[in-house]
């Protein structure tokens, strides 16, 4: 964080100082919520959770060198005491962002947020110092913590914004007001909580409503291929920049194709020129993510050639998102188990099918190890059934549906689409899936593992890789 005195922080957050011998002392280290991350000069934010109360660690973080604790009660060590720790954290982030000379880029969407954020970060950091959301820490706690990690040298701040209801993104943009706002898509993620895609669009569009007008530099970067996103142009006073494969897109892709290994390649067109891209990531769905990143980079002054080079060299910065590892015995494991919704599930299956073409030519098979997609509400049965059917249509060799009711719907969809015999199977849990795979995998096979985060199917991928010498992680 940029250096601030404890007195200034107290004034910003409306807090009272307790047991602070020198209010002019500076916070020069990071703002952290995990006591294990405390270091000299840091500020520890004490949240009282259901299982762990951060206030209990106040003494240990100060012993580790923390300048003070942001707390909701006195803790016997230097502290700034506030009524609401979360609100205080947000106020501090808003204050720091206002002092920065950085350009704030915010993005949201139903699918692909984290992958796109990682691409934007890797492209922009070639131009100037960039700070971005780690992983998927895109909520009312993770977002201000990310903003507070910026320093005086930061020129670009790339913030992923998630939402589980109307008003969530409006709140986040109030903490970190963006100049550039990117909306990727409106899909089915969390549709059970929102109630429908129109409500999801309403929530995601709060991002473009928060942008400054065009004459003040505001830019809304919108997906020309998603009608609900494109319609958001009427909800903003910012200048609109379109990306996509549509001929009307300002930043678009032509001649899209996949390499033999399933990596997308295309001709990138921007208003400043055109250049070829061959990505290290896997799956055609990354083309849209790359175009979104390219649109942001173009807006911030990068040439088509610079953008294309950066996209071609970018890898995955976040765990368990199409993380491709080849074992020493020739089995390839695709760990995409961080999360799942209908759109990302379909994209992953298509990527598997593409990767499997070369494998099948050599006698290998494709395996889809799939589990529950959460928060689909009344759409859950239809969506799981559809994914099972798609696996059959894409000629995936083996479907392993893992878990309870939703997994049975996956298997039933495959069965009704024409998957007979042992082409699809329903197993009770992750261990049963591991046992099945260990007994049947052979060199050349490609295994996709994917489900919602709550299912924890990353354990299947990890178990499959615990076999002697580690293979090379591709796309990194």
VOGU-3710 file (C-alpha; in Angstrom, 3 decimals, decimal comma):
1> xxxxxxxxxx> 0,000/0,000/0,000  1,074/3,602/-0,450  2,458/4,846/2,851  -0,160/6,371/5,175  0,080/7,360/8,818  -2,064/5,606/11,390  -3,687/8,955/12,171  -4,636/9,465/8,521  -6,046/5,943/8,294  -8,096/6,507/11,435
11> xxxxxxxxxx> -9,524/9,708/10,001  -10,348/8,052/6,665  -12,188/5,115/8,225  -13,819/7,090/11,026  -12,051/5,091/13,718  -10,505/5,685/17,108  -6,888/4,944/17,875  -6,137/2,664/20,828  -2,758/1,850/22,372  -0,916/3,654/19,557
21> xxxxxxxxxx> 2,086/5,500/21,013  2,833/7,410/17,801  -0,148/8,147/15,500  2,254/9,600/12,934  3,843/6,179/12,434  3,441/4,949/8,870  1,874/1,822/7,486  4,447/0,902/4,865  3,630/-2,766/4,333  0,633/-4,600/2,894
31> xxxxxxxxxx> -2,913/-4,648/4,258  -3,632/-8,286/5,176  -6,498/-10,300/6,630  -4,509/-13,501/7,254  -2,315/-13,241/10,331  0,282/-15,446/8,649  0,852/-12,699/6,054  1,680/-10,016/8,627  5,075/-8,403/8,188  6,878/-5,275/9,387
41> xxxxxxxxxx> 4,841/-2,163/8,645  1,667/-3,998/7,649  -1,936/-3,344/8,700  -3,873/-6,394/9,876  -7,631/-6,375/9,277  -9,398/-8,376/11,995  -12,594/-10,000/10,754  -14,766/-11,924/13,187  -15,821/-15,019/11,228  -18,019/-17,939/12,140
51> xxxxxxxxxx> -15,053/-20,176/12,923  -12,118/-17,840/13,493  -12,009/-14,373/15,039  -9,130/-12,309/13,675  -9,052/-10,270/16,885  -7,589/-13,311/18,614  -4,439/-12,948/16,496  -3,858/-9,242/17,185  -0,946/-9,734/19,549  0,833/-12,173/17,247
61> xxxxxxxxxx> 0,625/-9,919/14,173  2,010/-6,944/16,097  4,789/-9,179/17,364  5,486/-10,047/13,715  5,903/-6,336/12,983  2,440/-5,133/11,982  2,029/-1,414/12,601  -1,525/-1,801/13,883  -4,769/-3,753/13,728  -8,002/-2,543/12,112
71> xxxxxxxxxx> -10,525/-3,925/14,578  -14,073/-3,662/15,882  -12,939/-3,605/19,531  -9,778/-2,784/21,524  -7,314/-5,668/21,419  -4,559/-4,588/23,825  -2,105/-3,705/21,038  -1,961/-0,755/18,620  -5,353/-0,654/16,882  -7,756/1,517/14,953
81> xxxxxxxxxx> -11,213/0,626/16,235  -14,258/1,024/13,988  -17,895/-0,025/14,108  -17,764/-2,023/10,860  -14,432/-3,483/9,760  -15,627/-4,326/6,245  -16,961/-0,813/5,656  -13,723/0,649/7,001  -11,677/-1,532/4,662  -13,748/-0,275/1,732
91> xxxxxxxxxx> -13,354/3,352/2,799  -9,594/2,919/3,043  -9,491/1,388/-0,447  -11,535/4,248/-1,864  -9,139/6,758/-0,270  -6,023/5,039/-1,582  -7,437/4,638/-5,086  -8,226/8,359/-5,191  -4,574/9,138/-4,372  -3,200/6,802/-7,040
101> xxxxxxxxxx> -2,328/7,972/-10,510  -3,389/4,579/-11,882  -6,007/3,744/-14,503  -8,647/1,453/-13,029  -9,989/-1,330/-15,250  -12,924/-3,338/-13,889  -14,435/-6,427/-15,475  -17,364/-8,707/-14,841  -19,312/-11,459/-16,581  -20,926/-14,815/-15,970
111> xxxxxxxxxx> -17,976/-16,849/-17,241  -14,310/-16,261/-18,000  -13,725/-13,358/-15,591  -10,615/-14,739/-13,962  -9,031/-16,038/-17,173  -9,661/-12,712/-18,904  -8,372/-10,722/-15,940  -5,185/-12,793/-16,028  -4,784/-12,081/-19,757  -5,328/-8,345/-19,305
121> xxxxxxxxxx> -2,774/-8,268/-16,512  -0,132/-10,089/-18,532  -0,651/-7,817/-21,524  -0,708/-4,517/-19,617  2,283/-5,262/-17,417  4,394/-5,194/-20,563  3,517/-1,513/-20,852  3,645/-0,358/-17,211  3,500/-1,638/-13,614  0,184/-3,423/-13,122
131> xxxxxxxxxx> -1,680/-4,777/-10,098  -4,530/-7,229/-10,510  -6,970/-9,350/-8,543  -5,285/-12,569/-7,355  -7,318/-15,647/-8,207  -11,034/-14,964/-7,836  -10,911/-12,587/-4,862  -13,577/-10,422/-6,463  -15,952/-9,640/-3,592  -16,398/-6,866/-1,035
141> xxxxxxxxxx> -13,308/-8,048/0,876  -11,005/-9,312/-1,861  -11,485/-6,292/-4,113  -10,424/-3,596/-1,606  -7,512/-5,743/-0,469  -6,335/-5,902/-4,082  -6,707/-2,155/-4,530  -4,723/-1,562/-1,345  -1,818/-3,600/-2,722  -1,141/-0,901/-5,321
151> xxxxxxxxxx> 1,865/1,376/-4,851  2,988/4,743/-6,139  4,529/2,967/-9,144  1,269/1,232/-10,165  -0,115/2,528/-13,450  -2,848/-0,028/-14,153  -5,170/-1,576/-11,580  -7,183/-4,488/-12,991  -10,083/-5,527/-10,773  -12,404/-8,470/-11,228
161> xxxxxxxxxx> -15,914/-7,874/-9,866  -18,322/-10,652/-8,969  -22,002/-10,423/-8,086  -24,594/-12,641/-6,460  -27,381/-10,112/-6,578  -28,576/-6,718/-7,725  -26,513/-3,906/-6,229  -23,334/-5,896/-5,578  -21,355/-4,453/-8,479  -22,721/-0,983/-7,781
171> xxxxxxxxxx> -21,249/-1,301/-4,292  -17,871/-2,494/-5,594  -17,597/0,294/-8,153  -18,262/2,741/-5,325  -15,151/1,450/-3,578  -12,931/1,457/-6,675  -14,441/3,664/-9,408  -13,197/2,384/-12,789  -12,451/4,428/-15,889  -12,682/1,379/-18,156
181> xxxxxxxxxx> -15,410/-1,194/-17,592  -15,514/-4,557/-19,375  -18,534/-6,880/-19,506  -17,761/-10,305/-20,951  -21,081/-12,145/-21,143  -24,394/-12,890/-19,482  -24,838/-16,599/-18,848  -26,381/-19,013/-16,394  -23,927/-18,781/-13,491  -25,876/-18,150/-10,257
191> xxxxxxxxxx> -29,143/-18,095/-12,214  -30,824/-19,809/-9,266  -29,958/-16,830/-7,066  -30,737/-14,118/-9,620  -33,927/-15,640/-11,011  -33,124/-15,299/-14,725  -30,655/-14,043/-17,325  -32,390/-10,657/-17,550  -31,756/-10,135/-13,838  -28,133/-11,206/-14,305
201> xxxxxxxxxx> -27,801/-8,651/-17,113  -29,286/-5,997/-14,848  -26,673/-6,740/-12,195  -23,692/-6,961/-14,564  -24,704/-3,722/-16,277  -24,215/-1,803/-13,054  -20,559/-1,712/-14,055  -21,115/0,391/-17,169  -23,554/2,641/-15,323  -20,747/3,523/-12,905
211> xxxxxxxxxx> -18,313/4,666/-15,610  -17,523/8,346/-16,127  -18,924/9,940/-19,297  -16,993/9,786/-22,545  -15,742/13,366/-22,222  -14,108/12,390/-18,921  -12,428/9,307/-20,396  -14,963/6,630/-19,542  -14,931/3,575/-21,817  -17,343/0,628/-21,787
221> xxxxxxxxxx> -15,839/-2,461/-23,425  -18,736/-4,706/-24,458  -19,086/-8,116/-26,102  -20,629/-7,574/-29,538  -21,520/-11,275/-29,760  -23,717/-11,276/-26,635  -26,988/-9,437/-27,215  -27,641/-8,807/-23,528  -24,180/-7,323/-23,100  -24,362/-5,281/-26,277
231> xxxxxxxxxx> -27,648/-3,773/-25,102  -25,796/-2,303/-22,119  -24,515/0,444/-24,424  -27,772/2,280/-23,720  -27,045/2,233/-19,976  -23,789/4,165/-20,017  -22,559/7,640/-20,841  -19,096/6,253/-21,510  -17,726/5,682/-24,993  -18,481/2,139/-26,181
241> xxxxxxxxxx> -15,820/-0,156/-27,640  -17,064/-3,488/-29,011  -15,104/-6,737/-29,169  -15,997/-10,107/-30,640  -16,158/-12,046/-33,875  -18,950/-9,865/-35,252  -18,067/-7,715/-38,258  -19,302/-4,727/-36,264  -16,773/-5,271/-33,468  -13,992/-2,696/-33,143
251> xxxxxxxxxx> -11,631/-5,412/-31,914  -12,320/-8,720/-33,622  -10,904/-12,087/-34,606  -10,749/-13,590/-38,067  -9,696/-17,048/-39,245  -10,258/-18,597/-35,815  -8,959/-22,151/-35,575  -7,495/-24,607/-33,104  -4,069/-26,179/-33,308  -3,712/-29,959/-33,136
261> xxxxxxxxxx> -3,210/-29,604/-29,378  -6,383/-27,549/-28,920  -4,830/-24,086/-28,616  -6,640/-21,217/-30,367  -5,088/-19,219/-33,172  -6,569/-16,241/-35,015  -5,911/-12,972/-36,792  -6,394/-10,084/-34,370  -7,846/-6,870/-35,795  -7,819/-3,625/-33,809
271> xxxxxxxxxx> -8,379/-0,023/-34,946  -4,589/0,369/-34,934  -3,778/-2,655/-37,098  -3,794/-6,450/-37,285  -1,508/-9,248/-36,145  -1,567/-13,029/-35,687  -2,096/-14,730/-32,330  -1,446/-18,339/-31,312  -2,312/-18,836/-27,655  -0,750/-21,133/-25,064
281> xxxxxxxxxx> -4,106/-21,623/-23,368  -6,520/-24,376/-24,370  -9,984/-24,086/-25,866  -11,733/-21,863/-28,398  -13,548/-20,008/-25,600  -10,292/-18,194/-24,873  -10,634/-16,317/-28,162  -13,380/-14,139/-26,697  -11,334/-13,644/-23,531  -8,321/-12,639/-25,608
291> xxxxxxxxxx> -10,349/-10,162/-27,653  -11,640/-8,568/-24,472  -8,086/-8,206/-23,198  -6,986/-6,842/-26,563  -9,734/-4,219/-26,508  -8,620/-2,966/-23,105  -4,964/-2,940/-24,154  -5,791/-1,077/-27,372  -7,655/1,539/-25,376  -4,583/1,985/-23,195
301> xxxxxxxxxx> -2,294/2,652/-26,129  -0,793/-0,689/-27,126  -0,329/-1,611/-30,784  -1,836/-4,676/-32,425  1,613/-6,239/-32,683  2,383/-5,647/-29,002  -0,963/-7,077/-27,962  -0,647/-10,124/-30,214  2,821/-10,925/-28,872  1,655/-10,626/-25,283
311> xxxxxxxxxx> -1,438/-12,786/-25,874  0,653/-15,433/-27,623  2,999/-15,666/-24,644  0,403/-15,397/-21,850  -0,316/-18,379/-19,625  -2,676/-19,225/-16,797  -2,015/-17,321/-13,582  -4,783/-18,931/-11,525  -4,996/-22,530/-10,329  -7,277/-25,239/-11,646
321> xxxxxxxxxx> -8,450/-23,412/-14,783  -7,713/-25,572/-17,823  -4,424/-26,491/-16,146  -2,927/-29,051/-18,524  -0,344/-31,533/-17,245  1,127/-34,473/-19,132  2,159/-37,382/-16,922  5,370/-39,286/-17,640  3,287/-42,198/-18,942  1,615/-40,032/-21,590
331> xxxxxxxxxx> -1,735/-39,476/-19,837  -2,798/-35,808/-19,998  -4,787/-34,383/-17,089  -6,817/-31,191/-17,614  -7,660/-29,709/-14,215  -10,502/-27,230/-14,741  -12,063/-27,962/-11,362  -12,056/-24,481/-9,852  -15,677/-23,859/-10,773  -18,352/-24,674/-13,345
341> xxxxxxxxxx> -21,496/-23,311/-14,924  -23,271/-24,415/-18,116  -21,290/-22,073/-20,370  -17,886/-22,957/-18,957  -18,770/-26,657/-18,899  -19,645/-26,609/-22,593  -16,455/-24,690/-23,400  -14,336/-27,192/-21,470  -15,960/-30,160/-23,218  -15,305/-28,616/-26,627
351> xxxxxxxxxx> -11,690/-28,022/-25,634  -11,428/-31,657/-24,530  -12,870/-32,835/-27,831  -10,346/-30,741/-29,737  -7,421/-31,950/-27,636  -8,632/-35,494/-28,050  -8,476/-35,512/-31,843  -4,724/-35,941/-31,872  -4,880/-38,387/-28,966  -7,530/-40,537/-30,613
361> xxxxxxxxxx> -5,473/-40,727/-33,785  -2,823/-42,471/-31,666  -5,228/-44,737/-29,846  -5,855/-42,487/-26,850  -9,267/-41,703/-25,417  -10,978/-38,645/-23,939  -12,445/-38,762/-20,430  -14,831/-36,181/-18,986  -14,939/-36,424/-15,186  -17,779/-34,073/-14,306
371> xxxxxxxxxx> -19,729/-33,093/-11,212  -22,455/-30,788/-10,032  -22,953/-27,266/-11,376  -24,256/-25,308/-8,391  -26,766/-22,464/-8,064  -28,851/-23,253/-11,153  -32,200/-23,322/-9,390  -35,069/-24,636/-11,488  -32,725/-24,972/-14,476  -30,500/-27,556/-12,796
381> xxxxxxxxxx> -32,077/-30,700/-14,262  -32,213/-29,354/-17,816  -28,670/-27,955/-17,709  -27,058/-31,119/-16,332  -28,984/-33,225/-18,822  -27,790/-30,964/-21,652  -24,147/-31,270/-20,605  -24,396/-35,056/-20,555  -25,898/-35,005/-24,033  -23,180/-32,647/-25,314
391> xxxxxxxxxx> -20,450/-35,008/-24,130  -21,950/-37,691/-26,362  -22,376/-35,353/-29,342  -18,718/-34,348/-29,058  -17,697/-38,028/-29,112  -16,080/-37,898/-25,689  -14,955/-41,464/-25,128  -15,866/-41,812/-21,462  -18,093/-39,743/-19,166  -17,625/-40,214/-15,419
401> xxxxxxxxxx> -20,368/-38,389/-13,506  -19,326/-37,868/-9,887  -21,674/-37,228/-6,967  -25,357/-37,378/-6,163  -28,517/-36,230/-7,882  -26,944/-33,765/-10,319  -24,364/-36,338/-11,399  -27,161/-38,798/-12,115  -28,749/-36,190/-14,365  -25,444/-35,835/-16,257
411> xxxxxxxxxx> -25,273/-39,576/-16,761  -28,947/-39,777/-17,743  -28,476/-37,068/-20,376  -25,595/-39,029/-21,883  -27,616/-42,239/-21,779  -30,619/-40,649/-23,498  -28,371/-39,183/-26,176  -27,087/-42,625/-27,062  -24,349/-43,445/-24,570  -24,656/-47,141/-23,876
421> xxxxxxxxxx> -22,664/-49,788/-22,075  -19,577/-48,396/-20,352  -19,350/-45,125/-22,275  -20,830/-43,277/-19,294  -20,825/-44,180/-15,627  -22,091/-42,633/-12,408  -19,866/-42,937/-9,330  -20,613/-41,806/-5,800  -17,635/-39,640/-4,948  -14,168/-38,426/-5,878
431> xxxxxxxxxx> -12,382/-41,475/-4,493  -14,552/-43,789/-6,555  -13,674/-41,735/-9,627  -9,957/-41,971/-8,825  -10,167/-45,731/-8,351  -11,955/-46,135/-11,681  -9,518/-43,944/-13,577  -6,421/-45,538/-12,087  -7,649/-48,929/-13,199  -8,565/-47,921/-16,753
441> xxxxxxxxxx> -6,360/-45,038/-17,939  -3,759/-45,834/-20,570  -1,025/-43,826/-22,312  -2,393/-41,200/-24,686  -5,642/-40,639/-22,773  -6,799/-37,078/-22,013  -8,795/-36,528/-18,806  -10,865/-33,407/-18,111  -11,912/-32,799/-14,489  -14,571/-30,137/-13,894
451> xxxxxxxxxx> -17,336/-29,252/-11,429  -18,437/-26,410/-9,196  -15,931/-25,446/-6,511  -18,048/-26,899/-3,715  -17,638/-30,411/-5,169  -13,851/-30,376/-4,730  -13,035/-32,438/-7,817  -9,547/-30,940/-7,946  -8,684/-33,834/-5,629  -9,278/-36,212/-8,542
461> xxxxxxxxxx> -6,827/-34,367/-10,763  -4,278/-34,132/-7,966  -4,554/-37,854/-7,218  -4,005/-38,711/-10,874  -0,817/-36,646/-10,901  0,640/-38,227/-7,774  2,507/-40,850/-9,702  6,261/-40,392/-9,496  7,978/-37,672/-11,496  5,757/-34,723/-12,264
471> xxxxxx> 4,971/-33,981/-15,882  5,346/-30,627/-17,517  2,553/-28,146/-16,845  1,488/-26,766/-20,187  0,036/-23,307/-20,816  2,271/-21,699/-18,202
//
